[in-house]
Amino acid sequence: MRIEFTGRRHAVAAARVAFEAQVDDQPVWCSVSLDALNDRFGNTGTSAHALLSAFEANRPGIEQAARRALQKNGGRSVELETRDLE
């Protein structure tokens, strides 16, 4: 399974950051929760700017967790929570 991250991302209703992966050349949307950004990366804001900043500052670790989840679930959409970033 080939997984690449496209760089497309956006905050979703100030509760998640959604980001796109390509799994075997098919787009798959993943997301990471506000709680995960707060618990694992010390984010304290709820604005779209704060969420995207926390995501960008920690993108490698978030993408690594998403990659593990995508490989485990066969390449379907992933919603990362705090437990997924351990």
C-alpha positions in Angstrom: 0.0 0.0 0.0 1.5 3.3 -1.0 0.6 6.3 1.2 1.5 9.9 0.6 0.2 13.1 2.2 -0.8 15.9 -0.1 -0.5 18.9 2.2 -4.2 19.8 1.9 -5.6 20.5 5.3 -8.3 22.6 7.0 -9.9 23.1 10.4 -13.3 21.6 10.7 -15.7 23.4 13.0 -12.9 24.3 15.4 -13.0 20.7 16.6 -10.7 18.8 14.2 -8.0 19.3 11.6 -8.8 17.4 8.4 -5.9 16.5 6.1 -5.7 14.5 2.9 -3.6 11.4 2.1 -3.3 9.6 -1.2 -3.6 5.8 -0.7 -2.7 3.9 -3.8 -3.5 7.1 -5.8 -6.9 7.6 -4.2 -7.7 10.6 -2.0 -8.5 9.7 1.6 -9.4 12.3 4.2 -7.9 11.9 7.7 -8.4 14.1 10.8 -7.0 14.7 14.2 -9.1 15.9 17.1 -8.9 19.1 19.1 -8.4 16.9 22.2 -5.5 15.1 20.7 -3.8 18.4 19.7 -4.4 19.7 23.2 -3.3 16.5 25.1 -0.3 15.5 23.0 1.0 18.8 21.6 0.0 21.4 24.2 -2.4 23.3 22.0 -4.6 25.7 24.0 -6.6 27.5 21.3 -9.8 26.7 19.6 -9.6 29.0 16.6 -8.9 27.6 13.1 -5.5 29.4 13.2 -4.5 27.8 16.5 -5.6 24.3 15.3 -3.7 24.6 12.0 -0.6 26.0 13.8 -0.6 23.0 16.2 -1.1 20.6 13.3 1.7 22.2 11.2 4.1 22.2 14.1 3.5 18.5 14.7 2.7 17.3 11.2 5.4 14.5 11.0 4.1 12.8 14.2 0.5 13.2 13.2 1.2 11.8 9.7 3.1 8.9 11.1 0.1 8.0 13.3 -2.2 8.4 10.4 0.0 6.2 8.2 -0.1 3.4 10.9 -3.9 3.7 11.1 -4.3 3.7 7.3 -2.1 0.6 7.0 -4.1 -1.1 9.8 -7.5 -0.3 8.4 -6.8 -1.0 4.7 -6.6 2.6 3.6 -10.0 4.0 4.8 -10.6 7.4 6.4 -8.9 7.9 9.8 -10.0 10.0 12.7 -7.1 10.3 15.1 -7.7 10.7 18.8 -5.3 11.2 21.7 -4.8 7.4 22.1 -3.7 7.1 18.5 -0.8 9.5 19.0 0.9 7.6 21.8 
